[in-house]
Amino acid sequence: MSYKIKFGRWVIGFCAVLGSLVVLVVVTPISDFLAQPLRLEAQLRPADAIVVLGGGAFKDNLPSTSSVIRAVYGLSLFRSGYAPRVLLSGGRARPESGWEAAAMKSLLEGLGAPPKVLETEDRSTRTYGNAKESALMLRDRGMTRILLVSHPNHMLRAKKSFEKAGFTVYPAPIPWDRLPAKSVRPNLGRIGLMHNVLYEYAGLALYWWRGWL
């Protein structure tokens, strides 16, 4: 059998397996099931500070949609009286991106947030760095109880990272991102969810291996 025929059969087999996996993800709630352990229940209670983890920024220092949602929710918690200060955490994750904390701060000031209650931490580029740098800014001032704002799928890794840094963490996942109702109806959104879920499990494994949790 020629090499071309063998290679062609391998490609066909690979595409068949890949297609089956895509159908499995789209039609079944397997991604929803895998996401459940990552999504911690909100524990909204008075804290020393609200820490908002950045979710990206554009090169012109406009916040990404994810950062906008997190920052606005953090501001709503501040206005509800949960904490007297808001720490916006996140630097420049990639050379082609913007500064997350500064972008969120500019957004919130435009929405009427008092500048004196907003602090920025712009040295971190990952969750471990968020926790480490936030600890340097807050713990020496006696701020150890925090409301932690991030995406629901990110909350387990974020909470464990900040607890490792010495904080008492009250999870505050953004409330507008919810899993779809369980059904066998096709939902293409599950592909993105599965990608995010696998990324988080890989992150948890890496952080555990490096001793960051």
CYANA upper distance limits for C-alpha pairs under 8 A (distance plus 0.5 A):
  1 MET  CA      5 ILE  CA      7.18
  1 MET  CA      6 LYS  CA      7.45
  2 SER  CA      6 LYS  CA      6.94
  3 TYR  CA      7 PHE  CA      6.53
  4 LYS  CA      8 GLY  CA      6.49
  5 ILE  CA      9 ARG  CA      6.70
  6 LYS  CA     10 TRP  CA      6.71
  7 PHE  CA     11 VAL  CA      6.70
  8 GLY  CA     12 ILE  CA      6.72
  9 ARG  CA     13 GLY  CA      6.57
 10 TRP  CA     14 PHE  CA      6.54
 11 VAL  CA     15 CYS  CA      6.60
 12 ILE  CA     16 ALA  CA      6.64
 13 GLY  CA     17 VAL  CA      6.77
 14 PHE  CA     18 LEU  CA      6.59
 15 CYS  CA     19 GLY  CA      6.38
 16 ALA  CA     20 SER  CA      6.66
 17 VAL  CA     21 LEU  CA      6.78
 18 LEU  CA     22 VAL  CA      6.75
 19 GLY  CA     23 VAL  CA      6.72
 20 SER  CA     24 LEU  CA      6.62
 21 LEU  CA     25 VAL  CA      6.72
 22 VAL  CA     26 VAL  CA      6.60
 22 VAL  CA    191 ILE  CA      7.97
 23 VAL  CA     27 VAL  CA      6.35
 24 LEU  CA     28 THR  CA      6.19
 24 LEU  CA     30 ILE  CA      8.33
 25 VAL  CA     29 PRO  CA      7.55
 25 VAL  CA     30 ILE  CA      6.82
 25 VAL  CA     31 SER  CA      7.02
 25 VAL  CA    190 ARG  CA      6.83
 25 VAL  CA    191 ILE  CA      6.88
 25 VAL  CA    194 MET  CA      7.96
 26 VAL  CA    186 PRO  CA      5.73
 26 VAL  CA    187 ASN  CA      5.71
 26 VAL  CA    188 LEU  CA      6.03
 26 VAL  CA    189 GLY  CA      8.13
 26 VAL  CA    190 ARG  CA      6.15
 26 VAL  CA    191 ILE  CA      6.93
 27 VAL  CA    183 SER  CA      8.43
 27 VAL  CA    184 VAL  CA      5.67
 27 VAL  CA    185 ARG  CA      6.25
 27 VAL  CA    186 PRO  CA      4.91
 27 VAL  CA    187 ASN  CA      6.98
 28 THR  CA    183 SER  CA      7.53
 28 THR  CA    184 VAL  CA      5.84
 28 THR  CA    185 ARG  CA      8.19
 28 THR  CA    186 PRO  CA      8.09
 29 PRO  CA     33 PHE  CA      6.73
 29 PRO  CA    182 LYS  CA      6.50
 29 PRO  CA    183 SER  CA      7.32
 29 PRO  CA    184 VAL  CA      7.74
 29 PRO  CA    190 ARG  CA      8.43
 30 ILE  CA     34 LEU  CA      6.76
 31 SER  CA     35 ALA  CA      6.63
 31 SER  CA    190 ARG  CA      6.83
 31 SER  CA    193 LEU  CA      6.92
 31 SER  CA    194 MET  CA      5.57
 31 SER  CA    197 VAL  CA      7.80
 32 ASP  CA     36 GLN  CA      6.95
 32 ASP  CA    179 LEU  CA      6.89
 32 ASP  CA    180 PRO  CA      8.16
 32 ASP  CA    182 LYS  CA      8.42
 32 ASP  CA    190 ARG  CA      8.19
 32 ASP  CA    193 LEU  CA      8.22
 34 LEU  CA     38 LEU  CA      8.37
 34 LEU  CA    197 VAL  CA      7.45
 35 ALA  CA     39 ARG  CA      7.09
 35 ALA  CA    153 ASN  CA      7.07
 35 ALA  CA    197 VAL  CA      6.37
 37 PRO  CA    156 LEU  CA      8.48
 38 LEU  CA    152 PRO  CA      7.70
 38 LEU  CA    153 ASN  CA      5.77
 38 LEU  CA    154 HIS  CA      7.36
 38 LEU  CA    155 MET  CA      7.03
 38 LEU  CA    156 LEU  CA      5.72
 38 LEU  CA    157 ARG  CA      8.31
 39 ARG  CA    152 PRO  CA      5.55
 39 ARG  CA    153 ASN  CA      5.86
 39 ARG  CA    154 HIS  CA      8.02
 39 ARG  CA    155 MET  CA      6.70
 39 ARG  CA    156 LEU  CA      7.09
 40 LEU  CA    152 PRO  CA      7.51
 40 LEU  CA    155 MET  CA      6.89
 40 LEU  CA    156 LEU  CA      6.94
 40 LEU  CA    171 PRO  CA      7.44
 40 LEU  CA    173 PRO  CA      8.10
 41 GLU  CA    171 PRO  CA      7.54
 41 GLU  CA    172 ALA  CA      8.46
 41 GLU  CA    173 PRO  CA      8.29
 42 ALA  CA    170 TYR  CA      7.84
 42 ALA  CA    171 PRO  CA      5.70
 42 ALA  CA    172 ALA  CA      5.50
 42 ALA  CA    173 PRO  CA      6.72
 43 GLN  CA    170 TYR  CA      5.77
 43 GLN  CA    171 PRO  CA      5.98
 43 GLN  CA    172 ALA  CA      6.88
 44 LEU  CA     82 TYR  CA      8.15
 44 LEU  CA    147 LEU  CA      7.69
 44 LEU  CA    170 TYR  CA      7.10
 44 LEU  CA    171 PRO  CA      7.74
 44 LEU  CA    172 ALA  CA      6.95
 45 ARG  CA     82 TYR  CA      6.74
 45 ARG  CA    147 LEU  CA      8.23
 45 ARG  CA    170 TYR  CA      7.82
 46 PRO  CA     81 GLY  CA      8.09
 46 PRO  CA     82 TYR  CA      5.01
 46 PRO  CA     83 ALA  CA      6.44
 47 ALA  CA     82 TYR  CA      6.61
 47 ALA  CA     83 ALA  CA      5.68
 47 ALA  CA    145 ARG  CA      5.62
 47 ALA  CA    146 ILE  CA      5.68
 47 ALA  CA    147 LEU  CA      6.72
 48 ASP  CA     83 ALA  CA      6.00
 48 ASP  CA     84 PRO  CA      7.31
 48 ASP  CA     85 ARG  CA      7.80
 48 ASP  CA    143 MET  CA      5.73
 48 ASP  CA    144 THR  CA      7.20
 48 ASP  CA    145 ARG  CA      5.78
 48 ASP  CA    146 ILE  CA      6.27
 49 ALA  CA     83 ALA  CA      5.59
 49 ALA  CA     84 PRO  CA      6.78
 49 ALA  CA     85 ARG  CA      5.49
 49 ALA  CA     86 VAL  CA      6.28
 49 ALA  CA     87 LEU  CA      7.53
 49 ALA  CA    143 MET  CA      7.26
 49 ALA  CA    145 ARG  CA      7.37
 49 ALA  CA    146 ILE  CA      5.54
 49 ALA  CA    147 LEU  CA      6.97
 50 ILE  CA     74 GLY  CA      7.15
 50 ILE  CA     77 LEU  CA      8.29
 50 ILE  CA     78 PHE  CA      7.84
 50 ILE  CA     82 TYR  CA      8.44
 50 ILE  CA     83 ALA  CA      6.69
 50 ILE  CA     85 ARG  CA      6.73
 50 ILE  CA     86 VAL  CA      5.19
 50 ILE  CA     87 LEU  CA      6.56
 50 ILE  CA    146 ILE  CA      6.04
 50 ILE  CA    147 LEU  CA      5.21
 50 ILE  CA    148 LEU  CA      6.61
 50 ILE  CA    149 VAL  CA      7.87
 51 VAL  CA     74 GLY  CA      8.10
 51 VAL  CA     86 VAL  CA      6.41
 51 VAL  CA     87 LEU  CA      5.23
 51 VAL  CA     88 LEU  CA      6.52
 51 VAL  CA     89 SER  CA      7.46
 51 VAL  CA    146 ILE  CA      7.06
 51 VAL  CA    147 LEU  CA      6.61
 51 VAL  CA    148 LEU  CA      5.52
 51 VAL  CA    149 VAL  CA      6.60
 52 VAL  CA     70 ARG  CA      6.97
 52 VAL  CA     71 ALA  CA      6.86
 52 VAL  CA     74 GLY  CA      6.74
 52 VAL  CA     86 VAL  CA      7.83
 52 VAL  CA     87 LEU  CA      6.68
 52 VAL  CA     88 LEU  CA      5.45
 52 VAL  CA     89 SER  CA      6.47
 52 VAL  CA    148 LEU  CA      6.67
 52 VAL  CA    149 VAL  CA      5.24
 52 VAL  CA    150 SER  CA      6.97
 53 LEU  CA     67 SER  CA      8.30
 53 LEU  CA     70 ARG  CA      7.81
 53 LEU  CA     88 LEU  CA      6.86
 53 LEU  CA     89 SER  CA      5.55
 53 LEU  CA     90 GLY  CA      6.83
 53 LEU  CA    130 ASN  CA      7.73
 53 LEU  CA    148 LEU  CA      8.20
 53 LEU  CA    149 VAL  CA      6.72
 53 LEU  CA    150 SER  CA      6.15
 54 GLY  CA     66 SER  CA      8.21
 54 GLY  CA     67 SER  CA      5.70
 54 GLY  CA     70 ARG  CA      7.81
 54 GLY  CA     71 ALA  CA      8.39
 54 GLY  CA     88 LEU  CA      7.55
 54 GLY  CA     89 SER  CA      6.34
 54 GLY  CA     90 GLY  CA      5.59
 54 GLY  CA    100 GLU  CA      6.04
 54 GLY  CA    101 ALA  CA      6.97
 54 GLY  CA    104 MET  CA      8.22
 54 GLY  CA    150 SER  CA      8.24
 55 GLY  CA     64 SER  CA      7.24
 55 GLY  CA     65 THR  CA      8.42
 55 GLY  CA     66 SER  CA      5.60
 55 GLY  CA     67 SER  CA      4.99
 55 GLY  CA     70 ARG  CA      8.24
 55 GLY  CA     90 GLY  CA      8.49
 55 GLY  CA    100 GLU  CA      7.74
 56 GLY  CA     63 PRO  CA      6.82
 56 GLY  CA     64 SER  CA      5.73
 56 GLY  CA     66 SER  CA      7.38
 56 GLY  CA     67 SER  CA      6.44
 56 GLY  CA     93 ALA  CA      8.17
 56 GLY  CA     97 SER  CA      8.00
 56 GLY  CA     98 GLY  CA      8.01
 56 GLY  CA     99 TRP  CA      8.50
 56 GLY  CA    100 GLU  CA      6.25
 57 ALA  CA     61 ASN  CA      6.41
 57 ALA  CA     62 LEU  CA      6.18
 57 ALA  CA     63 PRO  CA      4.74
 57 ALA  CA     64 SER  CA      5.33
 57 ALA  CA     67 SER  CA      7.75
 57 ALA  CA     92 ARG  CA      8.47
 57 ALA  CA     97 SER  CA      6.35
 57 ALA  CA     98 GLY  CA      5.23
 57 ALA  CA     99 TRP  CA      6.61
 57 ALA  CA    100 GLU  CA      5.62
 57 ALA  CA    103 ALA  CA      7.26
 58 PHE  CA     62 LEU  CA      5.82
 58 PHE  CA     63 PRO  CA      6.69
 58 PHE  CA     64 SER  CA      6.99
 58 PHE  CA     96 GLU  CA      8.27
 58 PHE  CA     97 SER  CA      5.49
 58 PHE  CA     98 GLY  CA      5.22
 58 PHE  CA     99 TRP  CA      8.34
 59 LYS  CA     96 GLU  CA      6.50
 59 LYS  CA     97 SER  CA      4.99
 59 LYS  CA     98 GLY  CA      4.62
 59 LYS  CA     99 TRP  CA      8.24
 60 ASP  CA     98 GLY  CA      6.77
 61 ASN  CA     97 SER  CA      8.39
 61 ASN  CA     98 GLY  CA      5.23
 61 ASN  CA     99 TRP  CA      6.42
 61 ASN  CA    100 GLU  CA      7.82
 61 ASN  CA    102 ALA  CA      7.85
 61 ASN  CA    103 ALA  CA      5.69
 62 LEU  CA     98 GLY  CA      7.80
 62 LEU  CA    103 ALA  CA      5.83
 62 LEU  CA    104 MET  CA      8.36
 63 PRO  CA     67 SER  CA      6.03
 63 PRO  CA     68 VAL  CA      6.42
 63 PRO  CA     98 GLY  CA      8.43
 63 PRO  CA    100 GLU  CA      6.92
 63 PRO  CA    103 ALA  CA      5.63
 63 PRO  CA    104 MET  CA      6.48
 63 PRO  CA    107 LEU  CA      8.22
 64 SER  CA     68 VAL  CA      6.66
 65 THR  CA     69 ILE  CA      6.77
 66 SER  CA     70 ARG  CA      6.82
 66 SER  CA    151 HIS  CA      8.48
 67 SER  CA     71 ALA  CA      6.44
 67 SER  CA    100 GLU  CA      7.97
 67 SER  CA    104 MET  CA      7.24
 68 VAL  CA     72 VAL  CA      6.54
 68 VAL  CA    104 MET  CA      7.27
 68 VAL  CA    107 LEU  CA      8.16
 69 ILE  CA     73 TYR  CA      6.68
 69 ILE  CA    174 ILE  CA      7.95
 70 ARG  CA     74 GLY  CA      6.65
 70 ARG  CA    149 VAL  CA      6.89
 70 ARG  CA    150 SER  CA      6.59
 70 ARG  CA    151 HIS  CA      7.98
 70 ARG  CA    174 ILE  CA      6.96
 71 ALA  CA     75 LEU  CA      6.71
 71 ALA  CA     88 LEU  CA      8.20
 71 ALA  CA    104 MET  CA      6.55
 71 ALA  CA    108 LEU  CA      7.62
 72 VAL  CA     76 SER  CA      6.72
 72 VAL  CA    108 LEU  CA      7.60
 73 TYR  CA     77 LEU  CA      6.81
 73 TYR  CA    149 VAL  CA      8.18
 73 TYR  CA    174 ILE  CA      7.12
 74 GLY  CA     78 PHE  CA      6.86
 74 GLY  CA     86 VAL  CA      7.70
 74 GLY  CA    149 VAL  CA      7.01
 75 LEU  CA     79 ARG  CA      6.67
 75 LEU  CA     86 VAL  CA      8.06
 75 LEU  CA    108 LEU  CA      7.79
 75 LEU  CA    113 ALA  CA      7.83
 76 SER  CA     80 SER  CA      6.62
 77 LEU  CA     81 GLY  CA      7.07
 77 LEU  CA     82 TYR  CA      6.32
 77 LEU  CA     83 ALA  CA      8.06
 78 PHE  CA     82 TYR  CA      6.15
 78 PHE  CA     83 ALA  CA      6.18
 78 PHE  CA     84 PRO  CA      7.15
 78 PHE  CA     85 ARG  CA      7.68
 78 PHE  CA     86 VAL  CA      7.64
 84 PRO  CA    117 VAL  CA      7.42
 85 ARG  CA    117 VAL  CA      5.37
 85 ARG  CA    118 LEU  CA      6.77
 85 ARG  CA    119 GLU  CA      8.12
 86 VAL  CA    117 VAL  CA      6.62
 86 VAL  CA    118 LEU  CA      5.58
 86 VAL  CA    119 GLU  CA      6.69
 87 LEU  CA    118 LEU  CA      6.56
 87 LEU  CA    119 GLU  CA      5.23
 87 LEU  CA    120 THR  CA      6.13
 87 LEU  CA    121 GLU  CA      7.60
 87 LEU  CA    134 SER  CA      8.45
 88 LEU  CA    101 ALA  CA      5.60
 88 LEU  CA    102 ALA  CA      8.49
 88 LEU  CA    104 MET  CA      7.50
 88 LEU  CA    105 LYS  CA      7.57
 88 LEU  CA    118 LEU  CA      7.80
 88 LEU  CA    119 GLU  CA      6.60
 88 LEU  CA    120 THR  CA      5.30
 88 LEU  CA    121 GLU  CA      6.65
 89 SER  CA    100 GLU  CA      7.82
 89 SER  CA    101 ALA  CA      5.80
 89 SER  CA    120 THR  CA      6.43
 89 SER  CA    121 GLU  CA      5.18
 89 SER  CA    122 ASP  CA      6.71
 89 SER  CA    124 SER  CA      7.85
 89 SER  CA    130 ASN  CA      6.53
 89 SER  CA    134 SER  CA      7.82
 90 GLY  CA     99 TRP  CA      7.54
 90 GLY  CA    100 GLU  CA      5.52
 90 GLY  CA    101 ALA  CA      5.51
 90 GLY  CA    120 THR  CA      8.44
 90 GLY  CA    121 GLU  CA      6.57
 90 GLY  CA    122 ASP  CA      5.52
 90 GLY  CA    123 ARG  CA      7.26
 90 GLY  CA    124 SER  CA      5.89
 90 GLY  CA    125 THR  CA      6.66
 90 GLY  CA    126 ARG  CA      8.27
 90 GLY  CA    130 ASN  CA      7.04
 91 GLY  CA     98 GLY  CA      8.37
 91 GLY  CA     99 TRP  CA      5.52
 91 GLY  CA    100 GLU  CA      5.90
 91 GLY  CA    101 ALA  CA      6.75
 91 GLY  CA    121 GLU  CA      7.58
 91 GLY  CA    122 ASP  CA      4.40
 91 GLY  CA    123 ARG  CA      5.56
 91 GLY  CA    124 SER  CA      5.61
 91 GLY  CA    125 THR  CA      6.00
 92 ARG  CA     97 SER  CA      6.70
 92 ARG  CA     98 GLY  CA      6.05
 92 ARG  CA     99 TRP  CA      5.13
 92 ARG  CA    100 GLU  CA      6.91
 92 ARG  CA    122 ASP  CA      7.81
 92 ARG  CA    123 ARG  CA      8.23
 92 ARG  CA    124 SER  CA      8.15
 92 ARG  CA    125 THR  CA      6.72
 93 ALA  CA     97 SER  CA      7.11
 93 ALA  CA     98 GLY  CA      8.29
 93 ALA  CA     99 TRP  CA      8.33
 93 ALA  CA    124 SER  CA      8.33
 93 ALA  CA    125 THR  CA      5.20
 93 ALA  CA    126 ARG  CA      7.93
 94 ARG  CA     98 GLY  CA      8.40
 98 GLY  CA    103 ALA  CA      8.14
 99 TRP  CA    103 ALA  CA      6.62
 99 TRP  CA    122 ASP  CA      7.50
100 GLU  CA    104 MET  CA      6.73
100 GLU  CA    122 ASP  CA      7.81
101 ALA  CA    105 LYS  CA      6.61
101 ALA  CA    120 THR  CA      6.00
101 ALA  CA    121 GLU  CA      6.85
101 ALA  CA    122 ASP  CA      6.37
102 ALA  CA    106 SER  CA      6.65
102 ALA  CA    120 THR  CA      7.24
102 ALA  CA    122 ASP  CA      8.04
103 ALA  CA    107 LEU  CA      6.81
104 MET  CA    108 LEU  CA      6.72
105 LYS  CA    109 GLU  CA      6.62
105 LYS  CA    118 LEU  CA      7.43
105 LYS  CA    119 GLU  CA      8.42
105 LYS  CA    120 THR  CA      7.86
106 SER  CA    110 GLY  CA      6.74
107 LEU  CA    111 LEU  CA      6.98
108 LEU  CA    112 GLY  CA      6.96
108 LEU  CA    113 ALA  CA      5.94
109 GLU  CA    113 ALA  CA      5.32
109 GLU  CA    114 PRO  CA      7.17
109 GLU  CA    115 PRO  CA      6.82
113 ALA  CA    117 VAL  CA      8.32
113 ALA  CA    118 LEU  CA      8.34
114 PRO  CA    118 LEU  CA      7.61
121 GLU  CA    130 ASN  CA      8.38
121 GLU  CA    133 GLU  CA      7.45
121 GLU  CA    134 SER  CA      7.33
123 ARG  CA    129 GLY  CA      8.10
123 ARG  CA    133 GLU  CA      7.61
124 SER  CA    128 TYR  CA      8.44
124 SER  CA    129 GLY  CA      5.03
124 SER  CA    130 ASN  CA      5.76
124 SER  CA    133 GLU  CA      7.23
125 THR  CA    129 GLY  CA      6.72
125 THR  CA    130 ASN  CA      7.75
126 ARG  CA    130 ASN  CA      6.74
127 THR  CA    131 ALA  CA      6.89
127 THR  CA    157 ARG  CA      8.41
127 THR  CA    158 ALA  CA      6.76
127 THR  CA    161 SER  CA      7.61
128 TYR  CA    132 LYS  CA      6.74
128 TYR  CA    158 ALA  CA      8.46
128 TYR  CA    161 SER  CA      6.49
128 TYR  CA    162 PHE  CA      8.40
128 TYR  CA    212 TRP  CA      7.24
129 GLY  CA    133 GLU  CA      6.33
130 ASN  CA    134 SER  CA      6.40
131 ALA  CA    135 ALA  CA      6.60
131 ALA  CA    158 ALA  CA      8.45
131 ALA  CA    161 SER  CA      6.61
131 ALA  CA    162 PHE  CA      5.39
131 ALA  CA    165 ALA  CA      6.55
132 LYS  CA    136 LEU  CA      7.06
132 LYS  CA    162 PHE  CA      8.17
132 LYS  CA    165 ALA  CA      6.55
133 GLU  CA    137 MET  CA      6.99
134 SER  CA    138 LEU  CA      6.53
135 ALA  CA    139 ARG  CA      5.76
135 ALA  CA    140 ASP  CA      8.41
135 ALA  CA    165 ALA  CA      6.83
135 ALA  CA    166 GLY  CA      7.88
135 ALA  CA    167 PHE  CA      8.18
136 LEU  CA    140 ASP  CA      7.45
137 MET  CA    141 ARG  CA      8.19
138 LEU  CA    142 GLY  CA      7.21
138 LEU  CA    143 MET  CA      5.63
138 LEU  CA    144 THR  CA      7.52
139 ARG  CA    143 MET  CA      5.55
139 ARG  CA    144 THR  CA      6.11
139 ARG  CA    167 PHE  CA      8.49
144 THR  CA    166 GLY  CA      7.67
144 THR  CA    167 PHE  CA      5.36
144 THR  CA    168 THR  CA      6.46
145 ARG  CA    167 PHE  CA      6.44
145 ARG  CA    168 THR  CA      5.23
145 ARG  CA    169 VAL  CA      6.60
145 ARG  CA    170 TYR  CA      8.07
146 ILE  CA    167 PHE  CA      7.46
146 ILE  CA    168 THR  CA      6.84
146 ILE  CA    169 VAL  CA      5.79
146 ILE  CA    170 TYR  CA      6.58
147 LEU  CA    169 VAL  CA      6.65
147 LEU  CA    170 TYR  CA      5.29
147 LEU  CA    171 PRO  CA      6.43
147 LEU  CA    172 ALA  CA      6.51
148 LEU  CA    159 LYS  CA      7.94
148 LEU  CA    169 VAL  CA      7.03
148 LEU  CA    170 TYR  CA      6.62
148 LEU  CA    171 PRO  CA      5.67
148 LEU  CA    172 ALA  CA      5.84
148 LEU  CA    173 PRO  CA      8.00
149 VAL  CA    171 PRO  CA      7.27
149 VAL  CA    172 ALA  CA      5.34
149 VAL  CA    173 PRO  CA      5.92
149 VAL  CA    174 ILE  CA      7.21
150 SER  CA    154 HIS  CA      6.99
150 SER  CA    155 MET  CA      6.70
150 SER  CA    158 ALA  CA      8.41
150 SER  CA    172 ALA  CA      7.51
150 SER  CA    173 PRO  CA      5.77
150 SER  CA    174 ILE  CA      6.77
151 HIS  CA    155 MET  CA      6.82
151 HIS  CA    173 PRO  CA      6.07
151 HIS  CA    174 ILE  CA      6.30
151 HIS  CA    177 ASP  CA      8.19
152 PRO  CA    173 PRO  CA      5.39
152 PRO  CA    174 ILE  CA      6.92
152 PRO  CA    177 ASP  CA      7.71
153 ASN  CA    196 ASN  CA      8.02
153 ASN  CA    197 VAL  CA      7.31
153 ASN  CA    200 GLU  CA      7.71
154 HIS  CA    158 ALA  CA      6.63
154 HIS  CA    200 GLU  CA      7.16
155 MET  CA    159 LYS  CA      6.33
155 MET  CA    171 PRO  CA      7.50
155 MET  CA    173 PRO  CA      7.10
156 LEU  CA    160 LYS  CA      6.77
157 ARG  CA    161 SER  CA      6.61
157 ARG  CA    200 GLU  CA      7.99
157 ARG  CA    203 GLY  CA      8.08
157 ARG  CA    204 LEU  CA      6.58
157 ARG  CA    213 LEU  CA      8.28
158 ALA  CA    162 PHE  CA      6.74
159 LYS  CA    163 GLU  CA      6.61
159 LYS  CA    169 VAL  CA      6.78
159 LYS  CA    171 PRO  CA      7.43
160 LYS  CA    164 LYS  CA      6.61
160 LYS  CA    213 LEU  CA      5.90
161 SER  CA    165 ALA  CA      6.97
161 SER  CA    212 TRP  CA      6.72
161 SER  CA    213 LEU  CA      5.68
162 PHE  CA    166 GLY  CA      7.09
162 PHE  CA    167 PHE  CA      6.22
162 PHE  CA    168 THR  CA      8.39
162 PHE  CA    169 VAL  CA      7.48
163 GLU  CA    167 PHE  CA      5.32
163 GLU  CA    168 THR  CA      6.62
163 GLU  CA    169 VAL  CA      6.95
163 GLU  CA    213 LEU  CA      8.35
164 LYS  CA    212 TRP  CA      7.37
164 LYS  CA    213 LEU  CA      6.22
188 LEU  CA    192 GLY  CA      8.28
189 GLY  CA    193 LEU  CA      6.95
190 ARG  CA    194 MET  CA      6.43
191 ILE  CA    195 HIS  CA      6.86
192 GLY  CA    196 ASN  CA      6.78
193 LEU  CA    197 VAL  CA      6.55
194 MET  CA    198 LEU  CA      6.57
195 HIS  CA    199 TYR  CA      6.67
196 ASN  CA    200 GLU  CA      6.80
197 VAL  CA    201 TYR  CA      6.85
198 LEU  CA    202 ALA  CA      6.63
199 TYR  CA    203 GLY  CA      6.60
200 GLU  CA    204 LEU  CA      6.62
201 TYR  CA    205 ALA  CA      6.76
202 ALA  CA    206 LEU  CA      6.69
203 GLY  CA    207 TYR  CA      6.51
204 LEU  CA    208 TRP  CA      6.52
205 ALA  CA    209 TRP  CA      6.64
206 LEU  CA    210 ARG  CA      6.69
207 TYR  CA    211 GLY  CA      6.53
207 TYR  CA    212 TRP  CA      5.43
207 TYR  CA    213 LEU  CA      6.44
208 TRP  CA    212 TRP  CA      6.47
208 TRP  CA    213 LEU  CA      5.99
